[in-house]
Amino acid sequence: MCPYIRKGMNINGWYYYCDAVAFGLKLTVKDLDSIGCTEEQRKICKSLMELAVGVGIVPDSVDKG
């Protein structure tokens, strides 16, 4: 899993969020791939966030046209 993903338990259950998105990091495809944040992994992370809190936002590369 991407090192920017945070997960934990609170009173309502599990939560997931992405520091890269929360802090507005600008990452290239190469940057994302180097940390394991591939297109497939972003789909998984987004699904986990949506399941846990109803919405999921994952990073998009700055060099994606």
C-alpha positions, 0 to 999 in steps of 0.5 A: 500500500502507498506510504501516504495512506493512513488508516486507523480505527475511530468510534465509527470504525475504520478510516482511510485517507491519503496524505498526498491528496490532503497535503496537495502534493504534486507527484509525477507518474514516476513518483507515484510508481516509485512509492507503489501508488500505481493506477491499480493501487489507487483503485484499491485505495479509493474503494477502501476509502469509499467503503470506510467513509463514503468518499475516496480521493486519491492522487493524480499525476501532474504529468497526466494529460 
